[in-house]
Amino acid sequence: MLIMLLEYEGEFDTFNLSSNIGTSQKNVIEMIQKLGLEPQVEYLPARSVDAKKIILSNQRIRKIYSRSIIPVNEGIELYYQWLQKKMMSKDISYRTIKW
């Protein structure tokens, strides 16, 4: 998908890279916890400018990218696996990752 965007020469300059399915921050935290991680979470009161719900449209990206888009939970898991491999190969240090 990113290669398609690098080569894109159309009329749009902004794309939402989304699955077109809403996922709450709470759901993302739960997905991370299922990986055995304990993210530090601080809940603050909502601000007047905070949207209660946002689902970004991926119509523009779908016009130039027709392959399937992986669900967010699978993407988080794949990214975590990639990070683990990088840490094992000493490319990055555990201390450099802000959990």
N, C-alpha and C positions, 0 to 999 in steps of 0.2 A: 504494500500500500504506500509506504513512504517513497519508494522509487517512482511510483506512478505520480506522486505529488511533485517530486523533483523535476520530472519531465513534463509536467502539465503547463500548457501555455494558453489556457482558456480565459474566459471572462471573470472568473471568481478568484479572489485572493484569500478567502477565508473558508475553511472546511471544519466541520465537527467530526472528529474521529470517534464515533460512538456506535454502540450496538443498536441504538434507537429504543433501548429498554431502560427505564428508570431504575437506578440503584441508589439507595440511601447511603449516607455516610455510615450509619449504624450497620447496614448490611456489609459494607466494605470492611469495617472493623471486625465483624464476625467472620468474614472470609479469611482475614489475616490470622485471627485466633485459631481457626481450624487447621492452620499450618503449624500450630504449636508455638506461635509467637504471642507475646503479651505487649501490644502497643500501649504506650502511655497516652491516655485520652483524658482531656479536660472538657467537660461540658459547660458552656457559657450560655447566658440568657440570649435569646434571639434578638437581633437588632431589627429596627423598623425597615431597613433596606434588604433584609434577607428574604429570598423567595422561599415559599413553603415547598414548592415542587418545581423541578426543571427537568425536562427530558429533551435533550438536544437532537435535532433532526440530522440524519446522515444522508439526506437526499442528494446533496452535491457530490459527496465522495462516492456514492453508489453509481453516479453517472459515469465515473471514470474507473471505478474498481468494482468488478462483478463477482469476485471470489467471496466465499463465506467469511463472516466476521466472527471471531471466537467470543464466547461469553466472557464477561468481566471476571468471574470467579476463576475460569480457566486461564485467563491472561495473568491474573495475580499469581496463580500457582506456577505457571511457566516462568514468570519473571523471578519469583523466589528461587526456583530451581537454578536458573541462570546465575543469580547472585551467589548461591551456594557453590557452584562450580568455580566461579571467579575467585571466591574467597579461598577455596581449596588450592587453586593454582597460584595463589599469592598475588594475583593481579590487583586485588583490592583488599584492604584490611577491614576486618569486622568493625573497628573503631570509626571508620570513615562513614559508615552507614548510620543515619539517624533513624532509629526505630521509634 
